Amino acid sequence: MTNPGCGTLWPVSAHPTADLGFARLDLAREARTGTPEVVYAAGKTPAQTIACLAGLLESAPLAWATRVDGPTAAAVRERWPDAVIDEEARCAFVGELPEPTGRVLVLTAGTSDGPVAAEVAATLAASGVGCRRVDDVGVAGVHRVLAVAPDIAEADAVVVVAGMDGALPSVVAGLTDRLVVAVPTSVGYGAAFEGLAALLTMLTACAPGVLVVNIDNGFGAGVAAARIAKSAQR
């Protein structure tokens, strides 16, 4: 099935689903949007996550789940011994990862932002987009991000993952004409309010060209950056 394009109304018959009782899998999401349905494992039992992945695999070469905990990861490995489990990203992949095209640069303000950056990188890999990750280039030592300015210039898009005061995306956006996807994290001391301070800083960035996703939403940032990178390659 091919995407009929923006503004085209899809007939009901073009929206196949798989009814699992507890979930209705959207089997045509990738054809419509470029991104398949991905299993959000948090709040699901291991058995429910396994059932969703199996249902998606019936019509796609790859199925993946985010926010996978230890018991669910073990269940995925038992069901599919060749599954790829990214423990830092808390993602599980079953099937064949696509060949990467394009390039997205993923920057973190600090090492503590690593798990969210890992979810960004895992999402890009599953989306068939190349990724380079550079950690710990926060504004407390702004020379560190200036040192990667050439890498920023070569990227199709830049994802900046930051907690604390969330200032790094503004700095990066002031260095490039590439779209900057900002991801606030829940890293920080008490007044950071579990990422709310970083989120508000990013939303009020003085540098234009900053797209902000929700707190700790590495998956959403990865999808946004993947679509930008694929559009750039086209």
Secondary structure as the mmCIF struct_conf table of DSSP 4:
data_model
#
loop_
_struct_conf.conf_type_id
_struct_conf.id
_struct_conf.beg_label_comp_id
_struct_conf.beg_label_asym_id
_struct_conf.beg_label_seq_id
_struct_conf.end_label_comp_id
_struct_conf.end_label_asym_id
_struct_conf.end_label_seq_id
TURN_TY1_P TURN_TY1_P1 CYS A 6 GLY A 7
HELX_LH_PP_P HELX_LH_PP_P1 THR A 8 PRO A 11
HELX_RH_3T_P HELX_RH_3T_P1 VAL A 12 ALA A 14
STRN STRN1 THR A 17 ASP A 19
BEND BEND1 GLY A 21 PHE A 22
STRN STRN2 ARG A 24 ASP A 26
TURN_TY1_P TURN_TY1_P2 LEU A 27 ALA A 28
HELX_RH_AL_P HELX_RH_AL_P1 ARG A 29 THR A 33
BEND BEND2 GLY A 34 THR A 35
STRN STRN3 VAL A 39 TYR A 40
TURN_TY1_P TURN_TY1_P3 ALA A 42 GLY A 43
BEND BEND3 LYS A 44 LYS A 44
HELX_RH_AL_P HELX_RH_AL_P2 PRO A 46 LEU A 57
TURN_TY1_P TURN_TY1_P4 GLU A 58 GLU A 58
BEND BEND4 SER A 59 SER A 59
BEND BEND5 PRO A 61 PRO A 61
STRN STRN4 LEU A 62 THR A 66
BEND BEND6 ARG A 67 ARG A 67
HELX_RH_AL_P HELX_RH_AL_P3 GLY A 70 ARG A 79
TURN_TY1_P TURN_TY1_P5 PRO A 81 ASP A 82
STRN STRN5 VAL A 84 ASP A 86
TURN_TY1_P TURN_TY1_P6 GLU A 87 ARG A 90
STRN STRN6 CYS A 91 GLY A 95
HELX_LH_PP_P HELX_LH_PP_P2 GLU A 96 PRO A 100
STRN STRN7 THR A 101 THR A 108
BEND BEND7 ALA A 109 GLY A 110
HELX_RH_3T_P HELX_RH_3T_P2 THR A 111 ASP A 113
HELX_RH_AL_P HELX_RH_AL_P4 GLY A 114 ALA A 126
TURN_TY1_P TURN_TY1_P7 SER A 127 GLY A 128
STRN STRN8 VAL A 129 VAL A 134
HELX_RH_3T_P HELX_RH_3T_P3 VAL A 139 GLY A 141
TURN_TY1_P TURN_TY1_P8 VAL A 142 VAL A 142
HELX_RH_AL_P HELX_RH_AL_P5 HIS A 143 LEU A 146
TURN_TY1_P TURN_TY1_P9 ALA A 147 VAL A 148
HELX_RH_AL_P HELX_RH_AL_P6 ALA A 149 GLU A 154
BEND BEND8 ASP A 156 ASP A 156
STRN STRN9 ALA A 157 ALA A 162
TURN_TY1_P TURN_TY1_P10 MET A 164 ASP A 165
HELX_RH_AL_P HELX_RH_AL_P7 LEU A 168 ALA A 173
TURN_TY1_P TURN_TY1_P11 GLY A 174 LEU A 175
BEND BEND9 ASP A 177 ARG A 178
STRN STRN10 VAL A 180 PRO A 184
BEND BEND10 SER A 186 SER A 186
BEND BEND11 GLY A 188 GLY A 188
HELX_RH_3T_P HELX_RH_3T_P4 GLY A 190 GLY A 195
HELX_RH_AL_P HELX_RH_AL_P8 LEU A 196 LEU A 203
TURN_TY1_P TURN_TY1_P12 THR A 204 THR A 204
BEND BEND12 CYS A 206 PRO A 208
STRN STRN11 VAL A 210 VAL A 212
TURN_TY1_P TURN_TY1_P13 ILE A 215 ASP A 216
HELX_RH_AL_P HELX_RH_AL_P9 GLY A 218 GLN A 233
#
